[in-house]
Amino acid sequence: PLCEAVTGVSANKSQDIIEWITGANLFLVPLDAEGHWYRYHHLFQNLLRHELGQQASATDISESHARAGAWFAQIGSIDEALYHFGAADDTAAAADLVAWHRYALMNGVEWPRLDRYLRQFSPELLDQYPDLLMLKTWLLYHRGRWAELPAALQRLEAAMRQVSLPTETVNHLQGEIGALRSLLHYYALEPERALASAEEALASTPREVWIVRVLARLFLAGALQMSGESNQAYAAIYHGFEEEEIQSDAFKATLVMTVCWLHWVDANLQGMAQAASQCITLSQQSSIPQILNYGHYHL
C-alpha cells in the first residue's frame, strides 16, 4: 500500500515486484514474518536514491515524500510521517500532525517524545502554529519552569489573534490556558481567580484530554480549600470520577493523586496514606505506570 501511495503502482503489482526482487536476491531485507515490510541494504538504498536524484526533479522527489508522509500519518506512524514531511519541506502538514496527536501523547505522559517532535520546528515558526506554542508551554510546565509561564501564555494568546483558527480549536486552547492560569493564580494566593480559571478550563477542554482536566480540577479543589471549603474541595475531586465519564486507570490514578495533595495541605497524613495506596494500585493496573511521575507536578 505504501508503494501504491507513493508511486501509483497498484499494491498487487508492487507485491509482484517485491517478490521478484526477493527472488533475484537484490539486497532486500524482510523486516517481519508476514512479508509486509522490507528495506534495502543501506548501500544499495544510497545507490537508488542517487539514481532517483539523477532521473527525477527535486519537485517530484518532494511530492513523493509528501505522499509518503500522508500515508504514514494516516496509519498513525508519527515519526515516519514527520521524517517525510520534513524531507518535503511541508511544515504545515508536520505541524497539523503533531497538533492532532498531542492530546493522546500528553495523556500518555510522553513528554520526551513531544519535546523531540517540537524540536523539529524552528523557534521562529512556532508563532504561526498556536498548537505548537501551547505544547511548548506545557513542556515549560512539565519541567517546573513556572516563572516562564505568564510570558509564554501571553505569547500564545498573541499568536492566536494573528492566525485564523477554527472556533473549536480556539475553545480548546483557551481551556488549556485556563488550566495553567488556575495554577498561577493559586500560587499567587488568588483563590477566586484560580477558581474562575479552573472552571473555564473544565468548560472548554474536551473530556478526552483528561490530563488537562485533572490539573484544572486540582486547582479548582485547591482554591476551594484555600477559601476554607475543604469538604467542597474533596467533593470537586471525587465528583470527577462520575462527571468525567472516563474509565482509564491512568486517569483515576492521577485524579486520586490530587486527593493526596489535598490531604497533604490539610496535614491529614492518614488520609494521604490511604489515597496514595489507592493511587499506587490504580497505577499498577494502568498501561501507563509512569503516571506516578505526574506527582512532581503537584508536590
N, C-alpha and C positions, 0 to 999 in steps of 0.2 A: 504493500500500500504506500509506503514512503517513496519508493521508486516511481510509482504512478503519480503521486502528488508533485514530485519534483520534475519528472521528465515527460509526463503524459503517456508513457508506455503503460499498457494495462498491467494490473497486478499479476494476472496469469502469465502474460508474456514475460514479465520481469522474473517470475519464478522459473520459467523455462531457461532464461538466460543465466540465472544463478546456478541452476543445475548443470548447465553446460560448462560454466566457469569452474565449478567444483570438479566435474569430471576431467577437465583439462588441467587440473592442478595449478591454476593461475593465482597462487598466493592468497587464496581465500581462506579465512579462518572462521569457523562457526562459533557463535557466542552462546548458543543454548542448544538443548537437546531437541527442541521442537523444530528447528530449522527456520526460525523467524528472523533472527538477527545474525549478521555476518560483518566482518571487517576485512579489509585487505591488509597484507603485510605493510608496515608503515613505509618502507622504501618504495614499494610498488604504488602505494597510495600517493606518495610525493610525485612519482613519475606521472601518474594520471592527472594530478592537479596541474602539473607543469604543462602537460599536453592540452588540458582544458583551457589554460590561460593563453595558449597559442591559437586555439581554434575558436574560442568564444569571446565576445566583448565583455568588458567589465560590467556593463549594464545587464547582460544576460546572466552572468555569474551572480550578480547581486540579486536579481529576480529569483534565481534558483534557490539562493539562501533564504529569501523571504518566504518562498513556498514551503521550504523545509521547516522554517520556524513556525509557520502557521500550522503545519501538520503536527509537529511536536506539541505545540500549545494546545491543540485540540485533544490530544490524548493525555494531557497533564504532565508532560515531561518538561518541567520548567527550565532546568539547567540547559538541556539541549536546545530548547526553543530560544533562550536568551543568547546562546552562542551564535545561532544562525541569524537572529535579528541583529546582533552586533556586526556580524560579517556583512549583512545587507545594509548597515547604517540606518536601520529603521528604529529610531529611538522611540517614536510614538507607540509602536507595537510592543516594544520591550516594556515601556512604562505601563501600558494598559495590562500587560500580562502580570507584572508584579502587583499592580493595584488589585487585579481580580483575585489573586491568591493570598494576599497579605493577611486577610482576616483569619483564614484557616491556619496559616502558619503562625500567626500570633496566638491563636487558641492552642496550638501545639507547642508553644513556648520555644519556637525555633528561631530565637533571636540571632544567633551567629549566622544562620543561613540567610535571614532577612538582611543582615548587615552586609553580607557578601554580595547580595543582589544589588543593594543600594550603591555599593562602591563601583558598580559598573556604569554609573551615570556621573557625568562631570558635575561638580558643585553648582556651576552657573546655570545648568539646565533644570535644577530642581524647582526653581520658582515657576517654571512653566507647567509643572505637574504637582498640584496640591496633594494628591495621594502620596507621592514620594516624600514631600515635605512633612506630611503627617507621620509617615513611617520614620523619618529621621528624628522627629520629635519624640516618638515612642522609644526610640533607641537611646535618646538622652535620658529619658525617664528610667529606662531599664538599667542604665549604667550609674544611676544615682546622681546625675548631673542636674539636679533640680533647680539650681540657681540659674541655669540657662533656659529654663522652660518659658518664662514670660516673654523673652525676646523671640524665642522660636515660635511661640503661638502668635505673636504679633506679625511675624514674617509670614506665617501660614495664612492668616486672615487677609493680609495684603495681597498675597498671591491669589486667593480665592476671589478677590474683587477684580483681578486683572484678566482672568480667563473665564470662558463660558463653560459652566458645568451643569449637568442635569440636576433638577431640584432634589432628587433622591440622594445624589452624591453629596450635595451641599448639606442636607439634613444629617447625613451620617457623619460627615466631618465635624459639624457643629456639636454633635453628640460626643464625639471623641474629645473635642476641645473642652466641652463641659466637664467631662470626667477628670481631665488633668487640672482644670481650673478649680474643681472641688478640692483637690489635694492642696493646691497652693493657698486657697482661702482657709482651709482647715489649719494649716501650719502657720498661717498669719493670724490665727485666733479670731477668725471671722465666721462664726458658725452659721449665721443667716445666709451669707453669700455662698458658703460651702454647700449648704442645703439646697439653695436655688440652682446652683451649677450641677449638682448631682441629679436633681430631679429633671433638669433639662437633658442631661446625658441619658437618663433612663427612658425619657420620652422619645429621643431621637435615634438611639442606637438600636439596630436590629437585634432581636433576641439571640440570633445565631452567634453574634460577636460577644460571647459571654465573658471573655476575659476583660473587656472594657466595661461591661455592665457590672461585673463584680467589683471593680475599682470604684465605680460610681456608687454602688450600694454600700461599700465600705465607708466612704466619706459622708454619705447620707446618714449612716448609723453613727459615725463619729461626731458629726455635727449635732445630732440629737443628744448624744451622750454628753457632749460639751455644754449643751444647754440644760443639763440636769434631767433629761428624759431617757434614763438608761433602759427602762422597760420597752419604750418605743424603739430604742436603738437595736436591742436584740430582736425585737419583732420585725424590724426592717430587714434584718439578715435572714431570719428563718422563713419569713414570707417569700423570700426569693426562691426557696425550693418549690413553692407552688406557683408563684407568679411567672417565673421564667420558663416553666414547662420544658426544662432541659434535663435529660436523664443521664448525661455523661458523668461518670465517676470523677473525672478530672474537674469538671465544673463544680460538683458537690464538694470535692476536697478543697478547692480554692475558696468556695463560699464558707465552709466551716473554718478555714484558716482565718477569715476575717473575724469570726466569733472568738478565736484565740486572742486576737489583738484587742477586742473589746474587754475581755476578761483581764487581760494584762493591764490595760489602762485602769480598770476598776480594782486592781490588786487582788483579784479573785483567783488565786493560784489553783485551787481545786477545780473550779470551772474551766480554767485554761488547760489543765492536765486532761480533763475529760474530753474537751473539744479537740485537743491535739491528738489524743489516742484515736478518736473517730476520724480525724483528718488522715492520719497515717494509714489506717485500714483502707480508707477510700482510695488513697493514692497508690497503694499496693495493688488494688484491684484495677486501677486505671491502666490504659495502654500508654499513658504518658507519666511514668513515675517521677520524672524530673519536675513535675508540677510543684514538688516541695521547694524547689528553688525560688518559686514565686514569693515565698515567705519573706525574702530580704526586701521586697518592695514595701512591706508593711511594718517591719520591725527594725 
